[in-house]
Amino acid sequence: MINPTPHASFREQLNSGRFIYGAELVTTRGIPEPDQKPKLVELGEGLAADARIGWVSITDNPGGNPMIPADWLANLLKPRGKELVIHLTCKDLNRNGLESAAWRYAADGFNNILALTGDYPTSGFKGPALPVFDLDSVSLVAMLKTMNEGMEVTRPSGKTERLAKTNFFIGAAVAPFKRQERELMPQYFKLARKLQCGAEWVIPQLGYDMRKFHEIKLFLDWANLSAPIIGNVYVLNKTVARMFNQNKIPGCVVSDALYAQVEKYAAGPDKGKAFFTELAAKQLAVFKGMGFAAGYLGGVHKADTFAQIIDLAENYGANDWKEFAREIQFPKPDEFYLFEKDAATGLGDGAQVNAAYLQSLKEP
């Protein structure tokens, strides 16, 4: 077993057997004010100072909006010595642009890449931008794996040359929070394809159903696949919860049942802050209890808040997560699960695949 240290790579941390934490940073549209340290950089530096946070992950134009590129912030945070993960999406760049970006990341020493298809562009200069999607996340993973193996290129002379190998640690996402079988199973099959093409770690999209999170682990076992899974937590507030509930952010799901809870607590004196903080901490505790490799926190804008949530998660009892796993189950009505429910745990039973799904495979 590898014992993570501040100098351990992201790969070593995820494969260490010790539960770790990651933090999400989202860059901004527009440049910082002159002679002022950007608040985002201050936040990143604060996160880097917390030894419990193993890595900082930087997004790539989330929600389809134009932002400062992720590697701008990564280069500012690099001297802090914290492991960095850069998101790379297919919506704004064609395959050559993606390859060029990947070479730049490799040259700068940014080897941890989360390969994503990306959100459809929603805004831009004097109108919405045209999406590219020359590659999707599967083919992007395959391209990065090819670069790791030493990409072969044909020079103008006609000669073939093998380029220097990169060392990308490639991550893949999956969206399990789907209501119907015809929506969910393609997500699982696509995840399997990403792992077969070279992805080495997995992070789900956002949702608030621990049974569905757990099902990813069951699916990997069922499909004879292995990869560390990172549990994804977004600290809600009423505004964000409403957007998730109204499907305004792709892949992020808040059901009507959860949104009713959000409205209830948001009407209180603290506007739901205690509820949202506790919900996030409980999710982290469940991920640790279920055997996930890490927990990933987004939606937080202060380093102290990250620390507060982690403190709360680590102060729960060793078996409290089992109760939380039952408590945090907010699916949509009649939501499809690949695995039958285990009455003893409230999660999925890896030994019992959904009977209706198995029957459907026998039908012409």
Number of C-alpha atoms within 10 A of each C-alpha: 8 12 11 18 11 15 12 16 19 19 17 15 24 24 19 16 17 16 21 22 22 23 25 21 22 20 21 16 12 9 9 12 8 7 6 7 10 15 12 17 16 14 17 26 18 16 26 25 14 14 13 16 22 27 25 22 24 26 20 28 24 19 15 21 17 20 16 16 19 22 23 11 20 23 14 12 19 17 10 14 12 25 25 27 26 23 21 25 23 25 24 23 18 16 17 11 13 21 16 13 15 21 16 13 20 18 11 13 15 22 22 23 24 26 25 22 20 22 20 21 19 14 14 12 7 6 8 13 17 13 17 15 17 17 20 19 22 22 18 26 27 21 20 26 21 16 22 18 15 16 16 13 12 10 9 7 6 8 8 11 12 12 13 12 14 21 17 23 21 25 26 25 22 21 24 25 27 20 15 13 14 10 14 19 17 13 18 19 13 17 23 21 16 26 22 14 18 22 27 19 22 23 21 21 19 23 24 23 24 24 23 26 29 23 20 22 20 20 20 17 13 12 11 9 13 15 18 19 26 26 28 23 25 22 20 22 19 19 11 17 21 19 14 21 18 14 14 13 17 16 17 21 28 26 22 16 14 20 17 12 12 22 16 13 19 19 11 11 8 10 16 20 17 12 18 20 20 17 22 23 25 26 24 29 27 27 25 22 16 18 17 23 23 24 25 22 24 19 16 16 15 15 18 14 12 24 16 13 20 22 13 16 22 14 10 13 9 11 11 13 21 16 13 16 23 16 14 17 20 21 23 18 10 8 14 21 22 24 21 18 17 14 9 8 13 17 23 26 20 19 11 12 18 17 11 9 15 11 9 9 8 7 6 4
